[in-house]
Amino acid sequence: MKAELPNPARGPLPVATVPKSEWPRHPGWARRMIARAASLPISAVNGLELLGNTIQRVANTLRFERFWNEKITADPRVVIVPTFNKTLGKHPIWNVAINWLAANTCSGQIIEFGTNNGGWLKYFVDRLPQTIAFTGFDCFKGLPEAWDGLPAGSIKGFGAPTELWADDPVARAKVMADAERGIHFPEPPQSNVSIMTGLFSETVPLFLKDGWPKDIRLIHFDADLYISTRPVLDTLCGPLDYRYLILFDEFYSANHEFRAWQEFTALYKLDDWRVVAASEDGSQVLIEVNTRRALAA
Ligand SMILES: C[S@@+](CC[C@H](N)C(=O)[O-])C[C@H]1O[C@@H](n2cnc3c(N)ncnc32)[C@H](O)[C@@H]1O
């Protein structure tokens, strides 16, 4: 039957109505039972949520242990590096990624989600050929939501990727002072580096406007939150069908990056991936995705 189109001459489409009730008429009995507790104070509701998160964290921590056993203990190829410390920082695992890239390619692009002051970006840009293009994504306003005990707005840094100007201390100081006064930073001094400012939900669609990149080599996830990691994994990484690296910075955060990775691999039925390197405590984890496929041209 052909659907009836609204026609001003015949009046609007008919709408069936029922009398308004004080509460929603839930179809399920379980939902109706819970709804009876609607007058609980909001502090009790928040407490319930906290309990739920804690239980979820315990479950995800148990999943993390299994992941470690299956993907790290059982694979003799995995390189284990020291946990972040003041002397070495995170350089050991970063160097594993750089060595992999240097051995495999001198073109393509590297992307970072969560650029902050740009320390990671500068380290990689300085050690890889200029023929590789870098893009850093950040809102430069700190974490949009609370994360593992830190309130929303934490880890704002200087509000600009100041480290990109580290070779020119005067320019760096100006970028930092400008950021404090709300003046946006200029184009980075490295011609192969671009910065996309804004929430990932705003900038990733712009980045993908011409389709999925065919030459990604490495993606660094350093935005800490589940909500900043999972949607990007789904949107950007889901359709990538060639070999590339992902480096997580807070993988041991069981309800966040780890959970995002678990759910993403389940959604895309992705089983062709391996851990290349991990820090001793599991916070930084370097993953090779689509290991049986060729590197993108
Ligand atoms: C841990 S810091 C990144 C550190 C950085 N990689 C470095 O080398 O210094 C996390 C950053 O993620 C950014 N961030 C988190 N979620 C975001 C989102 N949804 N959109 C944009 N930026 C986000 C925050 O603004 C913050 O600067």
The ligand as an SDF file (V2000), in Angstrom:
LIG
                    3D

 27 29  0  0  0  0  0  0  0  0999 V2000
   47.1150   12.2560   28.3100 C   0  0  0  0  0  0  0  0  0  0  0  0
   46.8290   13.6660   27.3510 S   0  0  0  0  0  0  0  0  0  0  0  0
   47.7810   13.3640   25.9010 C   0  0  0  0  0  0  0  0  0  0  0  0
   49.2820   13.4550   26.1200 C   0  0  0  0  0  0  0  0  0  0  0  0
   50.0950   13.6360   24.8530 C   0  0  0  0  0  0  0  0  0  0  0  0
   49.9960   12.5060   23.9630 N   0  0  0  0  0  0  0  0  0  0  0  0
   51.5590   13.9660   25.1270 C   0  0  0  0  0  0  0  0  0  0  0  0
   52.4430   13.3740   24.5130 O   0  0  0  0  0  0  0  0  0  0  0  0
   51.8180   14.8490   25.9430 O   0  0  0  0  0  0  0  0  0  0  0  0
   45.1490   13.4330   26.8560 C   0  0  0  0  0  0  0  0  0  0  0  0
   44.6130   14.5080   25.9140 C   0  0  0  0  0  0  0  0  0  0  0  0
   43.4430   13.9920   25.2910 O   0  0  0  0  0  0  0  0  0  0  0  0
   42.5820   15.0650   24.9890 C   0  0  0  0  0  0  0  0  0  0  0  0
   41.2290   14.4980   24.7650 N   0  0  0  0  0  0  0  0  0  0  0  0
   40.6430   13.4890   25.4560 C   0  0  0  0  0  0  0  0  0  0  0  0
   39.4370   13.1990   24.9320 N   0  0  0  0  0  0  0  0  0  0  0  0
   39.2580   14.0290   23.8750 C   0  0  0  0  0  0  0  0  0  0  0  0
   38.2160   14.1870   22.9000 C   0  0  0  0  0  0  0  0  0  0  0  0
   37.1060   13.4280   22.9220 N   0  0  0  0  0  0  0  0  0  0  0  0
   38.3680   15.1190   21.9430 N   0  0  0  0  0  0  0  0  0  0  0  0
   39.4850   15.8860   21.9060 C   0  0  0  0  0  0  0  0  0  0  0  0
   40.5080   15.7840   22.7880 N   0  0  0  0  0  0  0  0  0  0  0  0
   40.4030   14.8660   23.7630 C   0  0  0  0  0  0  0  0  0  0  0  0
   42.7070   15.9940   26.1940 C   0  0  0  0  0  0  0  0  0  0  0  0
   42.4050   17.3170   25.8460 O   0  0  0  0  0  0  0  0  0  0  0  0
   44.1890   15.8110   26.5790 C   0  0  0  0  0  0  0  0  0  0  0  0
   44.9790   16.8450   26.0540 O   0  0  0  0  0  0  0  0  0  0  0  0
  1  2  1  0
  2  3  1  0
  2 10  1  0
  3  4  1  0
  4  5  1  0
  5  6  1  0
  5  7  1  0
  7  8  2  0
  7  9  1  0
 10 11  1  0
 11 12  1  0
 11 26  1  0
 12 13  1  0
 13 14  1  0
 13 24  1  0
 14 15  1  0
 14 23  1  0
 15 16  2  0
 16 17  1  0
 17 18  1  0
 17 23  2  0
 18 19  1  0
 18 20  2  0
 20 21  1  0
 21 22  2  0
 22 23  1  0
 24 25  1  0
 24 26  1  0
 26 27  1  0
M  CHG  2   2   1   9  -1
M  END
$$$$
